[in-house]
Amino acid sequence: MAKTAVITDSTSYIDRSKRQENNIFMIPLNVIFGSDSYREEIELKTSDFYNKMRNIEELPKTSQPAVGEFVELYERLGKEYNEIVVITLSSGISGTYQSALSAVDLAENVKVYVFDSEISCAAQGFYVLEASKMAQSGKSGEEIISRLNDIKRKGIKAYFMVDDLTNLKLGGRLSGAQAFFGGLLKIKPVLAFEDKVIQPFEKIRTRKKAIRRLFEIFDNDAKTGETIHAAVIHATCPDDAAEIKEELETKYRNATVEMGYFGPVIGTHLGEGAIGLTWYKP
């Protein structure tokens, strides 16, 4: 029986207790405020991050883990495991996938598979938790990667709404003119992960209507009655997220709905008040 370890990066935002329970190992990305660098989820908790964000004028920067961090973890796990499966956030928004891949040739005595989730946050977490379940049942790295690719082919949907366009503008994700007119008209853009990157999906006038639009998109998949796994993701608005979760669970008996959050790296670009909805059919 294969003994396979599962590694994810911090942007899957799986709570520490859940990682420990599911034997998942994590490598953090970095958030940099001025000359101070913090390892996400280890040296900088999500609540502390948003508190710091309220008192700065310039957005922090983010950076991928160093190749050496992956090499060190691969070799340490290689003493106990035959194989390792690494699941990273999208290569379209971060160099983390490339760092994980570059480390494969430098690590000795262990077989490593690196999987580009092409997404992030709780959606990335879907892949991680599926991989963990399979690893604990004795599946090989090759079998796990095959299953993850099957999920990817079927598609994981991820849509989200930002409450304020400022961070997207400052982070270079939105032009100044777009941000100005968006704010003027109180537009709440609905965004989506497509082709490995964050793309504009629709412009909607109010927060309430934007959240309603997320429900409509979800309904197209959920109303078929097939089993569906979903997660509501939020940035410092847990009450809104809990309300959405309850409404989804009440209306769709075929859906299991988790709660997730936008941590520091992703929250740097989305800002407070963001709400996301992600789902897939297993």
GIKAJO-V544118 format. One record per helix or strand of 2 or more residues. SS is the DSSP state (hx for helix, st for strand). FROM is the first residue (numbers start at 0). TO is the last residue. Records with the same first field share a line. If there is no record, write none. Layout:
SS->FROM-TO  FROM-TO
This chain:
st->3-8  23-26  29-32  35-39  60-62  82-87  110-115  156-160  187-193  196-203  227-233  254-260  274-279
hx->9-11  15-20  45-52  66-77  95-103  120-135  140-153  165-169  175-183  206-221  237-250  263-269
